[in-house]
Amino acid sequence: MYVCICRQVTDRDIRQAVAQGASRMRDLREQLGVSEQCGRCAGCAHEVLKEARENCACAACPRAA
């Protein structure tokens, strides 16, 4: 699903960014451009980020230990 229409960012893009180490909205903004323009996606992006962090099983994730 598209989360940020302005930057064409999907929930899959956010989950992939989390798997690669993103842990804050600032990280998503820097890596994907989320909420840089109109900002309407910020709430949804934050929810996807939160969910992705809770479900992350990557080796770099402190929750994986």
BELZIVEN-V573616 format. One record per backbone hydrogen bond with DSSP energy under -1.0 kcal/mol. NH is the residue of the N-H (numbers start at 1). CO is the residue of the C=O. E is the energy in kcal/mol with one decimal. If there is no record, write none. Layout:
# BELZIVEN-V573616
nh=NH co=CO e=E
nh=NH co=CO e=E
This chain:
# BELZIVEN-V573616
nh=3 co=9 e=-3.1
nh=4 co=9 e=-2.1
nh=9 co=4 e=-2.1
nh=11 co=1 e=-2.1
nh=14 co=10 e=-1.7
nh=15 co=11 e=-2.5
nh=16 co=12 e=-2.3
nh=17 co=13 e=-2.2
nh=18 co=14 e=-2.2
nh=19 co=15 e=-2.2
nh=20 co=16 e=-1.2
nh=21 co=18 e=-1.9
nh=22 co=17 e=-2.8
nh=28 co=24 e=-1.7
nh=29 co=25 e=-2.7
nh=30 co=26 e=-2.5
nh=31 co=27 e=-2.8
nh=32 co=28 e=-2.8
nh=33 co=29 e=-1.0
nh=34 co=28 e=-1.1
nh=36 co=33 e=-1.6
nh=42 co=39 e=-1.4
nh=45 co=41 e=-3.2
nh=46 co=42 e=-2.3
nh=47 co=43 e=-1.9
nh=48 co=44 e=-2.4
nh=49 co=45 e=-2.5
nh=50 co=46 e=-2.7
nh=51 co=47 e=-2.5
nh=52 co=48 e=-2.7
nh=53 co=49 e=-2.5
nh=54 co=50 e=-2.0
nh=55 co=51 e=-1.6
nh=61 co=58 e=-1.1
nh=64 co=61 e=-1.5
